[in-house]
Amino acid sequence: MMSRWSRIALIVIIVLHSLFCVHFLHLKGRNTRYNLSKLGSKESPSLFAPLVITMCESSDAALEEGENMTDIISKADNSSDAAFKLRGSWIRQRDQVTTLLKTLLLFSKSPLWRIIVLTDNHNTFDKIVKIADGFPSRERGRLLLERRDQWYPPAHPELRDDWRPCAWAKQFLAEALPDEDAVVYVDTDVVFLGPAETMWSLFGSLDPQELIALSVEPQYLFDEPKRFHAGSIGLNTGVMVTNLTRQRQLPGGSLGSAMIQAGLLNTRYLYRHDQDALNHYLKKKPHLFLEISPRWNFIVGACNRKAPYCEDCVTYGIVVLHGADATFYRPIDRKFLAIYDSLLHMSLDEDPRRLLAKIKRKLEALDYLSVKDFICHSYALFNHAVTASLSRLTSSLPCNH
């Protein structure tokens, strides 16, 4: 029989283990309620409004025997089959979500990140947990991962695979997450170049009617034929800071369901994806959204000379770099490729000063090329905008880091 002191020692061990070792929750039902005062809620805004990503795998996009990603990437611009495989490739998604999580942890000071992963099966979520398990223990312990099912309207099963697998899932966040008041959603093809927690300040910028904050999409300026767009030049849905309680007041109870009720799935509109449909829906409803700076969602089109120049990107630094349409893989812009490659292969144990030097060296080398056949080569102060936060991070490190 255990002595009184042995029982006390066992209780202490259990408490310490729960505090320091248990950091992944596999939730299938309602949310766990957190004691926010003990978990550092002021420094961990995701405990109030979680970070949300969607992930799914497509057997149709699997590589065939003898194929490799290099071949698929080289063919993607000229082959619809290769483009489909690149969009749905698990290899690409795996590398991107790895880089997303690493950069989230690198730049953030939040002690804990609550991340909801919307998937169509448990196996995909287990793979993401395995990715996080490969991080150093001090960083892995900052991730609180939860799985939830994606939600699609029963009358429209075709939306599961429209454009690419699960692209529409982000338009039904209000139904998929009935217990959440607000979320910050990001596509998995984004990397953080600054503290992600600063994005939560955008909730305070929403007026009482606005239910979502979205950055600009310059591609609507260039596409022919012209497509419907909302805002000054169009809106991109790769980053969405959204109040779900307000979404539930829309017809149907979410942005996605409101679009359906408005008849925007009618084939005569010939949308490429959910982003087109959302732009059409919001075009005459400017009171519902806040247009925010590309600083929060910088895509390659923002480098185009016809697109508005982003002053605060170079003043304060880009927070989110978005490799939309496989920009981190396709030869669209060499600087995007160089930045992503450096972040993909970095280690969280690596001295950030080495990482900064590596990225600066690559960007400067591209500036000296005689053939400048990529969009961002002429974007004034682009190198500064993408390294500003990393420069601030390294300047605060002790000399013996």
Contacts in CASP RR format, 6 or more apart in sequence:
PFRMAT RR
TARGET T0000
AUTHOR 0000-0000-0000
METHOD contacts of the structure
MODEL  1
MMSRWSRIALIVIIVLHSLFCVHFLHLKGRNTRYNLSKLGSKESPSLFAP
LVITMCESSDAALEEGENMTDIISKADNSSDAAFKLRGSWIRQRDQVTTL
LKTLLLFSKSPLWRIIVLTDNHNTFDKIVKIADGFPSRERGRLLLERRDQ
WYPPAHPELRDDWRPCAWAKQFLAEALPDEDAVVYVDTDVVFLGPAETMW
SLFGSLDPQELIALSVEPQYLFDEPKRFHAGSIGLNTGVMVTNLTRQRQL
PGGSLGSAMIQAGLLNTRYLYRHDQDALNHYLKKKPHLFLEISPRWNFIV
GACNRKAPYCEDCVTYGIVVLHGADATFYRPIDRKFLAIYDSLLHMSLDE
DPRRLLAKIKRKLEALDYLSVKDFICHSYALFNHAVTASLSRLTSSLPCN
H
2 10 0 8 1.000
23 140 0 8 1.000
23 141 0 8 1.000
23 142 0 8 1.000
23 143 0 8 1.000
23 144 0 8 1.000
24 129 0 8 1.000
24 132 0 8 1.000
24 143 0 8 1.000
24 144 0 8 1.000
24 145 0 8 1.000
25 32 0 8 1.000
25 144 0 8 1.000
25 145 0 8 1.000
25 146 0 8 1.000
26 125 0 8 1.000
26 129 0 8 1.000
26 146 0 8 1.000
26 147 0 8 1.000
27 146 0 8 1.000
27 147 0 8 1.000
27 148 0 8 1.000
28 147 0 8 1.000
30 179 0 8 1.000
31 146 0 8 1.000
31 179 0 8 1.000
31 180 0 8 1.000
34 41 0 8 1.000
34 47 0 8 1.000
36 47 0 8 1.000
36 48 0 8 1.000
39 47 0 8 1.000
39 111 0 8 1.000
39 112 0 8 1.000
40 47 0 8 1.000
40 111 0 8 1.000
40 112 0 8 1.000
41 47 0 8 1.000
41 48 0 8 1.000
43 109 0 8 1.000
43 110 0 8 1.000
43 111 0 8 1.000
43 197 0 8 1.000
44 110 0 8 1.000
44 111 0 8 1.000
44 112 0 8 1.000
44 113 0 8 1.000
44 114 0 8 1.000
44 197 0 8 1.000
45 110 0 8 1.000
45 197 0 8 1.000
45 200 0 8 1.000
46 110 0 8 1.000
46 112 0 8 1.000
46 113 0 8 1.000
46 114 0 8 1.000
46 115 0 8 1.000
46 184 0 8 1.000
46 197 0 8 1.000
46 200 0 8 1.000
47 112 0 8 1.000
47 114 0 8 1.000
48 182 0 8 1.000
48 200 0 8 1.000
49 180 0 8 1.000
49 181 0 8 1.000
49 182 0 8 1.000
49 183 0 8 1.000
49 184 0 8 1.000
49 200 0 8 1.000
49 203 0 8 1.000
50 114 0 8 1.000
50 115 0 8 1.000
50 116 0 8 1.000
50 146 0 8 1.000
50 180 0 8 1.000
50 183 0 8 1.000
50 184 0 8 1.000
51 104 0 8 1.000
51 113 0 8 1.000
51 114 0 8 1.000
51 115 0 8 1.000
51 116 0 8 1.000
51 183 0 8 1.000
51 184 0 8 1.000
51 185 0 8 1.000
51 186 0 8 1.000
51 196 0 8 1.000
52 115 0 8 1.000
52 116 0 8 1.000
52 117 0 8 1.000
52 118 0 8 1.000
52 170 0 8 1.000
52 173 0 8 1.000
52 177 0 8 1.000
52 183 0 8 1.000
52 184 0 8 1.000
52 185 0 8 1.000
52 186 0 8 1.000
53 97 0 8 1.000
53 100 0 8 1.000
53 115 0 8 1.000
53 116 0 8 1.000
53 117 0 8 1.000
53 118 0 8 1.000
53 185 0 8 1.000
53 186 0 8 1.000
53 187 0 8 1.000
53 188 0 8 1.000
54 117 0 8 1.000
54 118 0 8 1.000
54 119 0 8 1.000
54 150 0 8 1.000
54 166 0 8 1.000
54 169 0 8 1.000
54 170 0 8 1.000
54 188 0 8 1.000
55 93 0 8 1.000
55 97 0 8 1.000
55 117 0 8 1.000
55 118 0 8 1.000
55 119 0 8 1.000
55 124 0 8 1.000
55 125 0 8 1.000
55 128 0 8 1.000
55 166 0 8 1.000
55 188 0 8 1.000
56 119 0 8 1.000
56 120 0 8 1.000
56 121 0 8 1.000
56 124 0 8 1.000
56 150 0 8 1.000
56 165 0 8 1.000
56 166 0 8 1.000
56 169 0 8 1.000
57 88 0 8 1.000
57 90 0 8 1.000
57 93 0 8 1.000
57 121 0 8 1.000
57 123 0 8 1.000
57 124 0 8 1.000
57 165 0 8 1.000
58 88 0 8 1.000
58 90 0 8 1.000
58 161 0 8 1.000
58 164 0 8 1.000
58 165 0 8 1.000
60 84 0 8 1.000
61 84 0 8 1.000
61 85 0 8 1.000
61 87 0 8 1.000
61 88 0 8 1.000
61 89 0 8 1.000
61 90 0 8 1.000
61 165 0 8 1.000
62 85 0 8 1.000
62 90 0 8 1.000
63 69 0 8 1.000
63 72 0 8 1.000
63 85 0 8 1.000
63 89 0 8 1.000
63 91 0 8 1.000
67 85 0 8 1.000
69 89 0 8 1.000
69 91 0 8 1.000
69 92 0 8 1.000
69 329 0 8 1.000
71 82 0 8 1.000
72 82 0 8 1.000
72 85 0 8 1.000
72 86 0 8 1.000
72 89 0 8 1.000
73 86 0 8 1.000
73 326 0 8 1.000
73 329 0 8 1.000
73 330 0 8 1.000
75 82 0 8 1.000
76 82 0 8 1.000
76 83 0 8 1.000
76 86 0 8 1.000
76 326 0 8 1.000
76 329 0 8 1.000
76 330 0 8 1.000
77 83 0 8 1.000
77 330 0 8 1.000
77 331 0 8 1.000
84 164 0 8 1.000
86 92 0 8 1.000
86 326 0 8 1.000
86 329 0 8 1.000
86 330 0 8 1.000
87 163 0 8 1.000
87 164 0 8 1.000
87 326 0 8 1.000
88 164 0 8 1.000
88 165 0 8 1.000
92 326 0 8 1.000
92 329 0 8 1.000
93 188 0 8 1.000
94 127 0 8 1.000
94 131 0 8 1.000
95 344 0 8 1.000
96 188 0 8 1.000
96 189 0 8 1.000
96 328 0 8 1.000
97 128 0 8 1.000
97 131 0 8 1.000
97 188 0 8 1.000
98 131 0 8 1.000
98 344 0 8 1.000
99 191 0 8 1.000
99 340 0 8 1.000
99 343 0 8 1.000
99 344 0 8 1.000
100 186 0 8 1.000
100 188 0 8 1.000
100 190 0 8 1.000
100 191 0 8 1.000
100 192 0 8 1.000
101 131 0 8 1.000
101 132 0 8 1.000
101 135 0 8 1.000
101 143 0 8 1.000
102 135 0 8 1.000
102 343 0 8 1.000
102 346 0 8 1.000
102 348 0 8 1.000
103 191 0 8 1.000
103 192 0 8 1.000
103 193 0 8 1.000
103 194 0 8 1.000
103 343 0 8 1.000
104 113 0 8 1.000
104 192 0 8 1.000
104 196 0 8 1.000
105 113 0 8 1.000
105 135 0 8 1.000
105 139 0 8 1.000
105 142 0 8 1.000
105 143 0 8 1.000
105 348 0 8 1.000
106 192 0 8 1.000
106 346 0 8 1.000
106 348 0 8 1.000
106 352 0 8 1.000
106 393 0 8 1.000
107 192 0 8 1.000
107 193 0 8 1.000
107 194 0 8 1.000
107 195 0 8 1.000
107 196 0 8 1.000
107 389 0 8 1.000
107 390 0 8 1.000
107 393 0 8 1.000
108 192 0 8 1.000
108 195 0 8 1.000
108 196 0 8 1.000
108 197 0 8 1.000
109 195 0 8 1.000
109 197 0 8 1.000
110 142 0 8 1.000
110 196 0 8 1.000
110 197 0 8 1.000
111 142 0 8 1.000
112 141 0 8 1.000
112 142 0 8 1.000
112 143 0 8 1.000
112 144 0 8 1.000
113 142 0 8 1.000
113 143 0 8 1.000
113 144 0 8 1.000
114 144 0 8 1.000
114 146 0 8 1.000
115 143 0 8 1.000
115 144 0 8 1.000
115 145 0 8 1.000
115 146 0 8 1.000
116 146 0 8 1.000
116 147 0 8 1.000
116 148 0 8 1.000
116 177 0 8 1.000
116 180 0 8 1.000
116 183 0 8 1.000
117 124 0 8 1.000
117 125 0 8 1.000
117 128 0 8 1.000
117 145 0 8 1.000
117 146 0 8 1.000
117 147 0 8 1.000
117 148 0 8 1.000
118 148 0 8 1.000
118 149 0 8 1.000
118 150 0 8 1.000
118 166 0 8 1.000
118 169 0 8 1.000
118 173 0 8 1.000
118 176 0 8 1.000
119 125 0 8 1.000
119 147 0 8 1.000
119 148 0 8 1.000
119 149 0 8 1.000
119 150 0 8 1.000
120 149 0 8 1.000
120 150 0 8 1.000
120 160 0 8 1.000
120 166 0 8 1.000
122 147 0 8 1.000
125 145 0 8 1.000
125 147 0 8 1.000
128 145 0 8 1.000
129 145 0 8 1.000
132 140 0 8 1.000
132 143 0 8 1.000
132 145 0 8 1.000
133 140 0 8 1.000
134 140 0 8 1.000
135 143 0 8 1.000
135 348 0 8 1.000
136 348 0 8 1.000
136 349 0 8 1.000
139 348 0 8 1.000
148 176 0 8 1.000
148 177 0 8 1.000
149 176 0 8 1.000
150 166 0 8 1.000
150 169 0 8 1.000
150 172 0 8 1.000
150 176 0 8 1.000
151 169 0 8 1.000
151 172 0 8 1.000
151 175 0 8 1.000
151 176 0 8 1.000
152 159 0 8 1.000
152 160 0 8 1.000
152 168 0 8 1.000
152 169 0 8 1.000
152 172 0 8 1.000
153 159 0 8 1.000
153 172 0 8 1.000
153 257 0 8 1.000
153 260 0 8 1.000
156 260 0 8 1.000
156 265 0 8 1.000
159 168 0 8 1.000
159 274 0 8 1.000
160 166 0 8 1.000
160 168 0 8 1.000
162 168 0 8 1.000
162 273 0 8 1.000
162 274 0 8 1.000
163 272 0 8 1.000
163 273 0 8 1.000
163 274 0 8 1.000
164 273 0 8 1.000
167 273 0 8 1.000
167 274 0 8 1.000
168 256 0 8 1.000
168 274 0 8 1.000
169 176 0 8 1.000
170 185 0 8 1.000
170 187 0 8 1.000
170 237 0 8 1.000
170 238 0 8 1.000
170 240 0 8 1.000
170 274 0 8 1.000
171 237 0 8 1.000
171 254 0 8 1.000
171 255 0 8 1.000
171 256 0 8 1.000
171 259 0 8 1.000
171 274 0 8 1.000
171 277 0 8 1.000
171 278 0 8 1.000
172 254 0 8 1.000
172 256 0 8 1.000
172 257 0 8 1.000
173 180 0 8 1.000
173 183 0 8 1.000
173 185 0 8 1.000
173 242 0 8 1.000
173 244 0 8 1.000
173 247 0 8 1.000
173 254 0 8 1.000
174 244 0 8 1.000
174 247 0 8 1.000
174 248 0 8 1.000
174 253 0 8 1.000
174 254 0 8 1.000
174 255 0 8 1.000
174 257 0 8 1.000
175 253 0 8 1.000
175 254 0 8 1.000
175 257 0 8 1.000
177 183 0 8 1.000
177 244 0 8 1.000
180 244 0 8 1.000
181 243 0 8 1.000
181 244 0 8 1.000
181 245 0 8 1.000
182 203 0 8 1.000
182 242 0 8 1.000
182 243 0 8 1.000
182 244 0 8 1.000
182 245 0 8 1.000
183 242 0 8 1.000
183 244 0 8 1.000
184 199 0 8 1.000
184 200 0 8 1.000
184 239 0 8 1.000
184 240 0 8 1.000
184 241 0 8 1.000
184 242 0 8 1.000
185 238 0 8 1.000
185 239 0 8 1.000
185 240 0 8 1.000
185 241 0 8 1.000
185 242 0 8 1.000
186 238 0 8 1.000
186 239 0 8 1.000
186 240 0 8 1.000
186 320 0 8 1.000
187 237 0 8 1.000
187 238 0 8 1.000
187 239 0 8 1.000
187 322 0 8 1.000
187 324 0 8 1.000
189 322 0 8 1.000
189 323 0 8 1.000
189 324 0 8 1.000
189 326 0 8 1.000
189 327 0 8 1.000
189 328 0 8 1.000
190 238 0 8 1.000
190 239 0 8 1.000
190 297 0 8 1.000
190 320 0 8 1.000
190 321 0 8 1.000
190 322 0 8 1.000
190 323 0 8 1.000
191 320 0 8 1.000
191 321 0 8 1.000
191 323 0 8 1.000
191 339 0 8 1.000
191 340 0 8 1.000
191 343 0 8 1.000
192 319 0 8 1.000
192 320 0 8 1.000
192 321 0 8 1.000
193 317 0 8 1.000
193 318 0 8 1.000
193 319 0 8 1.000
193 320 0 8 1.000
193 321 0 8 1.000
193 339 0 8 1.000
193 386 0 8 1.000
193 387 0 8 1.000
193 388 0 8 1.000
193 389 0 8 1.000
193 390 0 8 1.000
194 317 0 8 1.000
194 318 0 8 1.000
194 319 0 8 1.000
194 389 0 8 1.000
194 390 0 8 1.000
195 319 0 8 1.000
195 389 0 8 1.000
196 319 0 8 1.000
196 320 0 8 1.000
198 319 0 8 1.000
199 239 0 8 1.000
199 241 0 8 1.000
199 296 0 8 1.000
199 319 0 8 1.000
199 320 0 8 1.000
200 241 0 8 1.000
202 213 0 8 1.000
202 241 0 8 1.000
202 290 0 8 1.000
202 292 0 8 1.000
202 296 0 8 1.000
203 241 0 8 1.000
203 243 0 8 1.000
205 213 0 8 1.000
205 290 0 8 1.000
205 292 0 8 1.000
206 212 0 8 1.000
206 213 0 8 1.000
206 241 0 8 1.000
206 243 0 8 1.000
206 290 0 8 1.000
207 290 0 8 1.000
209 287 0 8 1.000
209 288 0 8 1.000
210 243 0 8 1.000
210 246 0 8 1.000
210 287 0 8 1.000
210 288 0 8 1.000
210 289 0 8 1.000
210 290 0 8 1.000
211 242 0 8 1.000
211 243 0 8 1.000
211 246 0 8 1.000
211 247 0 8 1.000
211 250 0 8 1.000
211 288 0 8 1.000
211 289 0 8 1.000
212 240 0 8 1.000
212 241 0 8 1.000
212 242 0 8 1.000
212 243 0 8 1.000
212 247 0 8 1.000
212 255 0 8 1.000
212 288 0 8 1.000
212 289 0 8 1.000
212 290 0 8 1.000
213 240 0 8 1.000
213 241 0 8 1.000
213 242 0 8 1.000
213 289 0 8 1.000
213 290 0 8 1.000
213 291 0 8 1.000
213 292 0 8 1.000
213 296 0 8 1.000
214 235 0 8 1.000
214 236 0 8 1.000
214 237 0 8 1.000
214 239 0 8 1.000
214 240 0 8 1.000
214 289 0 8 1.000
214 290 0 8 1.000
214 291 0 8 1.000
214 292 0 8 1.000
214 297 0 8 1.000
215 235 0 8 1.000
215 236 0 8 1.000
215 239 0 8 1.000
215 291 0 8 1.000
215 292 0 8 1.000
215 293 0 8 1.000
215 294 0 8 1.000
215 296 0 8 1.000
215 297 0 8 1.000
215 298 0 8 1.000
216 231 0 8 1.000
216 232 0 8 1.000
216 233 0 8 1.000
216 234 0 8 1.000
216 235 0 8 1.000
216 236 0 8 1.000
216 291 0 8 1.000
216 294 0 8 1.000
216 302 0 8 1.000
216 307 0 8 1.000
216 308 0 8 1.000
217 229 0 8 1.000
217 233 0 8 1.000
217 234 0 8 1.000
217 235 0 8 1.000
217 236 0 8 1.000
217 275 0 8 1.000
217 279 0 8 1.000
217 299 0 8 1.000
218 233 0 8 1.000
218 234 0 8 1.000
218 299 0 8 1.000
218 301 0 8 1.000
218 302 0 8 1.000
218 304 0 8 1.000
218 306 0 8 1.000
218 307 0 8 1.000
218 308 0 8 1.000
219 299 0 8 1.000
219 301 0 8 1.000
220 226 0 8 1.000
220 227 0 8 1.000
220 229 0 8 1.000
220 233 0 8 1.000
220 234 0 8 1.000
220 279 0 8 1.000
221 233 0 8 1.000
221 304 0 8 1.000
221 306 0 8 1.000
221 307 0 8 1.000
222 304 0 8 1.000
222 306 0 8 1.000
227 271 0 8 1.000
227 272 0 8 1.000
227 276 0 8 1.000
227 279 0 8 1.000
228 276 0 8 1.000
228 279 0 8 1.000
228 280 0 8 1.000
228 283 0 8 1.000
229 235 0 8 1.000
229 279 0 8 1.000
229 283 0 8 1.000
230 278 0 8 1.000
230 279 0 8 1.000
230 280 0 8 1.000
230 281 0 8 1.000
230 282 0 8 1.000
230 283 0 8 1.000
230 285 0 8 1.000
230 286 0 8 1.000
230 289 0 8 1.000
231 282 0 8 1.000
231 283 0 8 1.000
231 286 0 8 1.000
231 289 0 8 1.000
231 291 0 8 1.000
232 291 0 8 1.000
232 308 0 8 1.000
233 307 0 8 1.000
233 308 0 8 1.000
234 279 0 8 1.000
235 275 0 8 1.000
235 278 0 8 1.000
235 279 0 8 1.000
235 282 0 8 1.000
235 289 0 8 1.000
235 291 0 8 1.000
236 275 0 8 1.000
236 297 0 8 1.000
236 299 0 8 1.000
236 322 0 8 1.000
236 324 0 8 1.000
237 274 0 8 1.000
237 275 0 8 1.000
237 278 0 8 1.000
238 275 0 8 1.000
238 297 0 8 1.000
238 322 0 8 1.000
238 324 0 8 1.000
239 296 0 8 1.000
239 297 0 8 1.000
239 320 0 8 1.000
239 322 0 8 1.000
241 292 0 8 1.000
241 296 0 8 1.000
244 254 0 8 1.000
247 253 0 8 1.000
247 254 0 8 1.000
247 255 0 8 1.000
248 254 0 8 1.000
250 257 0 8 1.000
250 258 0 8 1.000
251 257 0 8 1.000
251 258 0 8 1.000
251 261 0 8 1.000
251 262 0 8 1.000
252 258 0 8 1.000
252 260 0 8 1.000
252 261 0 8 1.000
255 278 0 8 1.000
255 281 0 8 1.000
256 274 0 8 1.000
256 277 0 8 1.000
256 278 0 8 1.000
258 281 0 8 1.000
259 265 0 8 1.000
259 277 0 8 1.000
259 278 0 8 1.000
259 280 0 8 1.000
259 281 0 8 1.000
262 281 0 8 1.000
264 271 0 8 1.000
264 277 0 8 1.000
264 280 0 8 1.000
264 281 0 8 1.000
265 277 0 8 1.000
269 276 0 8 1.000
269 277 0 8 1.000
269 280 0 8 1.000
271 277 0 8 1.000
271 280 0 8 1.000
282 288 0 8 1.000
282 289 0 8 1.000
293 310 0 8 1.000
293 312 0 8 1.000
293 313 0 8 1.000
294 302 0 8 1.000
294 310 0 8 1.000
294 313 0 8 1.000
294 318 0 8 1.000
295 310 0 8 1.000
295 312 0 8 1.000
295 313 0 8 1.000
295 316 0 8 1.000
295 317 0 8 1.000
295 318 0 8 1.000
295 319 0 8 1.000
295 320 0 8 1.000
296 319 0 8 1.000
296 320 0 8 1.000
297 320 0 8 1.000
297 322 0 8 1.000
298 310 0 8 1.000
298 313 0 8 1.000
298 318 0 8 1.000
298 320 0 8 1.000
298 321 0 8 1.000
298 322 0 8 1.000
298 385 0 8 1.000
299 322 0 8 1.000
299 323 0 8 1.000
299 324 0 8 1.000
299 327 0 8 1.000
300 323 0 8 1.000
300 324 0 8 1.000
300 327 0 8 1.000
300 332 0 8 1.000
300 333 0 8 1.000
300 336 0 8 1.000
300 375 0 8 1.000
300 376 0 8 1.000
301 307 0 8 1.000
301 375 0 8 1.000
302 310 0 8 1.000
302 313 0 8 1.000
302 379 0 8 1.000
303 333 0 8 1.000
303 375 0 8 1.000
303 376 0 8 1.000
303 378 0 8 1.000
303 379 0 8 1.000
303 382 0 8 1.000
304 375 0 8 1.000
305 378 0 8 1.000
309 380 0 8 1.000
310 385 0 8 1.000
313 385 0 8 1.000
314 380 0 8 1.000
314 381 0 8 1.000
314 382 0 8 1.000
314 384 0 8 1.000
314 385 0 8 1.000
314 388 0 8 1.000
316 388 0 8 1.000
317 384 0 8 1.000
317 385 0 8 1.000
317 386 0 8 1.000
317 388 0 8 1.000
317 389 0 8 1.000
318 385 0 8 1.000
318 386 0 8 1.000
318 388 0 8 1.000
318 389 0 8 1.000
319 389 0 8 1.000
321 336 0 8 1.000
321 339 0 8 1.000
321 340 0 8 1.000
321 386 0 8 1.000
323 336 0 8 1.000
323 340 0 8 1.000
325 332 0 8 1.000
327 333 0 8 1.000
327 336 0 8 1.000
328 336 0 8 1.000
328 337 0 8 1.000
328 340 0 8 1.000
329 337 0 8 1.000
331 337 0 8 1.000
332 374 0 8 1.000
332 375 0 8 1.000
333 374 0 8 1.000
333 375 0 8 1.000
333 376 0 8 1.000
334 366 0 8 1.000
334 374 0 8 1.000
334 377 0 8 1.000
335 363 0 8 1.000
335 366 0 8 1.000
335 374 0 8 1.000
335 376 0 8 1.000
335 377 0 8 1.000
335 382 0 8 1.000
335 383 0 8 1.000
335 386 0 8 1.000
336 376 0 8 1.000
338 359 0 8 1.000
338 362 0 8 1.000
338 363 0 8 1.000
338 366 0 8 1.000
339 359 0 8 1.000
339 362 0 8 1.000
339 363 0 8 1.000
339 386 0 8 1.000
342 355 0 8 1.000
342 358 0 8 1.000
342 359 0 8 1.000
342 362 0 8 1.000
343 355 0 8 1.000
346 355 0 8 1.000
351 397 0 8 1.000
351 401 0 8 1.000
352 390 0 8 1.000
352 393 0 8 1.000
352 394 0 8 1.000
352 397 0 8 1.000
352 401 0 8 1.000
353 394 0 8 1.000
353 397 0 8 1.000
353 401 0 8 1.000
355 390 0 8 1.000
356 387 0 8 1.000
356 390 0 8 1.000
356 391 0 8 1.000
356 394 0 8 1.000
359 386 0 8 1.000
359 387 0 8 1.000
359 390 0 8 1.000
360 383 0 8 1.000
360 387 0 8 1.000
363 382 0 8 1.000
363 383 0 8 1.000
363 386 0 8 1.000
363 387 0 8 1.000
364 383 0 8 1.000
366 374 0 8 1.000
366 377 0 8 1.000
367 377 0 8 1.000
367 383 0 8 1.000
369 377 0 8 1.000
372 378 0 8 1.000
376 382 0 8 1.000
END
